[in-house]
């Protein structure tokens, strides 16, 4: 059985990824970091000119969403809210003015940054630190923009995981009586992620975020070791069963690097393999440093799933 393509996604009234004829396709989210120290150097765009050029390239390569971040996710120098706003908000205004066809997401855990970004035209708030600031989702709900609900296992912003543990497999849970998409929730990390994302998504809806504008992200690497992240990739269909669009932020992450023993610059092939698996099992949005390659991988998955024809099927036809 081929899993469904995932829940539809609507941001500020625009449905994202639905093709003529009603087919729902995965969505590419490009990354532009307004930083000098993000882990993958080619995604650092501290200066406005290169950052704007990267946004134009992302749209041309097939991105539907641009995710703009102002603070490195990992350990690094302290960046206050005012400096984060200065890095992000004027750039959001320029992208909105010059590229109206490109939806804009802002990667922040701070409600004051989210509020300023929404006022500048952001369509989505990517809360990668799992509601650390509980007012952030209220900002999204009041404005009617989208929000990403994430899972970090309780980790604090900008911290690295250290000997993270989740409950061991529950041998008393055999899946009987559970919904089909939850029949394998014996393992502790999946149970924790599903419960956290469900609760966060329900709160977002209660705060006024439209259900189709709520994304859920298992948040690989954050509060997890490589075994946890690999396991959650296998459980993508379970996450899609929550009924919200699933965001996968897999691009060049440490779990890919540790699996293959590769530095960030050499992790594209591993990232694309993980992307194809997640897409097959129902993930909806893919945050990536490599828009064109990710778009091609997703189009190949769509063709194998018989959701899209080959672009130039000539072999044996002439």
N, C-alpha and C positions, 0 to 999 in steps of 0.2 A: 504494500500500500504506500502511495506517495503522500507524505504529509501535506496539509494545505499550505498555501503560500504565506499565511500569516494575516493578522488583523489589518484592516485599512488604517491609514494615518491621515489626519486632517489637522492642519496648522493654520490658524487665523482664517478658517473657512476654505482653505485650499486643500483639496485632496491630493496627496503626494503618492506617485507611483502607480496610479491606475491607468492602464492603457486603453485605447479605443476598443470597444468590445467587452470591457469590464474586467480584463485580466489584471490582477494585482501583482506588481513586480517589486522586488527588493529595491531599496533606496540607498544611494551612496551619499555619505556625509564626509566632506573634505575637512581637513584640519589646517588651521592657520593659528599658530601660537605667537602672540605678541610678547615674546620672551627672548632672553639671551641664553637660557640654560635648560630648555626642555631636552629630554633624553635623546631625541632624534634630531640631530643638528639641521638637516635640510628643511625641517618644519618650523624653524625659528625665523620669525619675521618681525624684528624689533622696529624696523623702519617702515614708514607708511607706503612708500613707492613699491618695494618688493612685495609687501603684504597685499596690496591691491592687485598687483600683477598676478600673484598666486590665486587670488579669488577669481579673476577673469579666466585663468587657465583651468581652475577647478570646474567652473561652469561649462567651458568648452569641452572638457573631458568627460562630462556626464554627471557631475555632482548635482544633486537637487538641494542640498543643505550645506552650509558652511558653518563649521563649529569653531568659534573664536575663543581662545583662552588667554588670560593675562597673567597666570601664575603657574609655574611648574608644579605638576602634581606631586612629585616626590620631595624629598628633603632638600632644602636650599635656603638662601637668604630670605628673611621676612619681607613680605610685600603687603603693605597695608591696603585697606579698601579704597582709599583715595587714589593711590598709585594704580591699583588694578583698574579702577574706573577710567583713569587717564589713558591707560594702555588700550582699553577695549572700546569704550563708548564712542569716541569720535570716529573710530574705524567702522563700527557698526553703522553709523550715520552715512559714511561714504559708500559703503557697500549697498545700503538700502537705496541711495540716490542713483548710483551708477549701474547697479545690477538688480533691478526690481524682480527679475525672474528667479533669483537665488534666495532661498529661505535662509535665515540667519539664526544660528544657535549660539548661546554664550555659555561657556564652561565655567561655572562658578559655584561656590557653596555659600556665598554671602548674599543675604537678602537685599542689602543696599546696592550692591553691584547689579543684581538682577533687576531691581526697580529702575535704575538708570538705564540699563540695557534695553528693557522693554519700552521705556519712553523714547529711546533712540530708534526703535523699530524692530527689535529682536522678536522672533516668532516662537522661540523655544529656549527654555532654560535647562541646561544639562547639569544637574546637581550630582556631580560625581562622588560626593562625600555623604550620600545617604541621609539627607535631612539633618545634618549637623546644626544648621540654622533652621529651626522649624518654621520661621516666618517666610522662608523662601517660597514654599509651595503656596502660601497665602498670596504672595505677590503675583504668582502665575495665575492663580484662580481669579483674583480681582481683575486682572487684565485680560483674561480669557486666552492666554497663550499656552503653549504646550510645556510639559515638564518631563524630565527623565528621572524616574525613580531608580535608585541604584542600591547595591548591597556591598558593604565594606566590612561586615562582621564586627561592627562596633569600633573600627579603627578611627582614629582622629585624623583630621585633614593633614596632608603632607607628611605622613608617617609611613614607614615601610613595615611590612608584616614581620613578625618574629615568633617562630614556633606556634603558629596559629593552629588551633584545634577546633573541631566541631564534634557533636555527639557521635558516638560510634554507630555502626549499622544496628537498626532495631529489628531483631529477629522476630519480634511479635507482630510486626507490621508486614503482612503478606500480600497486601494490595486488594484483598477481597473487600468489596463494598466501597472502595474508593473510585472516584471518577477515573476514566481510562487514562487521562494524561497524568494522573498522580499515582498510578499503580506501582511505580518503582521508587516511592519516597522512603524506602527503608534507610537510605544513606543519609547521614546527618547533614552534610553540607548542602545537599539538594533541598532537604526539608527546611533548613534555615533560610536559604535563599528564597524559596517559594513563599514561605510565611512572611518574610520581611518585605518582599516586593508586593505581595497581595495587600498587606496592611498599608504600605506607602501609597499604592495606587488608589486604594479606597479612600484614603485621606485626601489625596489630590482631587478626586472627584467631589468629595464632600466640601472642599474649599472652592469649588467652582470650575475646575479644569474639565473641559469636555472629555468623556471617556476615550474618544478617538484621538485625543491630543496628549494622552498619557502614554509614555514609553516606559518599558521596564528593561533594566540592564543588569545582568549578573555581575558585571564589573570585574572581569578577569584581572588577576594580580592584586587587586586592592583587598587587603585583609585575607589573602589566600596564598598558599604555596602553589607550585607548579602542578602537583597532583590534583589539588582542588580545581584549578582552572581547567585542566584537561577533562576532569570528570564532568564539570558543568557544561563543557562543549558537547559531550556525549548526551547530555540531558536537555539539549536545546528544545526538543519537542515538548518536554514537560513545561518549560518556561513559556513556550508559545501557547500552551493550553490555558494559561491564565486569562487569555482573551484580550490582551493589550499588545500593541506592536512591540516586538523585542528588538532592542538595540544591542549590537555586538561591537564592542570596542576592542578588537583583536590586534590591530595593526602594530607589528614589530615589537610586541610586548615581551616581557621577560619570560613568560611561560613558553612562548615560541622559541626564544633564544636558548633557554635552559634545556628544552626538549632536544634541540638540534645542536647545542653547544656553539652558538653563533652570536656575533655582535649585532647591534641594531641594524647596521648597514647591510647585513647579509640575511635578513629575516623575511624577505618578501615572499619567497616560495613557500615557506612554512605558513606565513600569514594567509596566503591564497588558498592553501589546502584547508586550513581551519575555516576560512570564509565559505568555501564551497560546501563543506559539511554542515555548517550552521544554516546556510541558505536552503539546502535540501530539507532540513528539519524544521523550517518555518520561521527563522529569524527574518526580520523585516527591514532593518536599517543597519548599515555597516559604516562605522567611523574609520576612516583610513587616511594614511599619508600618501597613498598611491591610487589616485582616482581612476586613471585609465585602465590599469591592470585589474583593479577590483571590479570595475564595470564589465570588463571582458569575462572575468571569472563568473560573475553573476549571470551574464547572458548565456554562457555555456551551460550553467546549471538549469536555466530556464528552458533551453532547447532540449536538454536531456529529460527534463520533466514534461516535455511536450506542451509547454506553455508559450513557446515562440518558435517560429520556423527558422531554419538556417538563413543567413543573409544572402548567400550566393551558392545555392546547391546546384552545381553544374556537373559534377562528376557522374559519368555514366548516363547523362541525360541528353547529350548531343548526338 
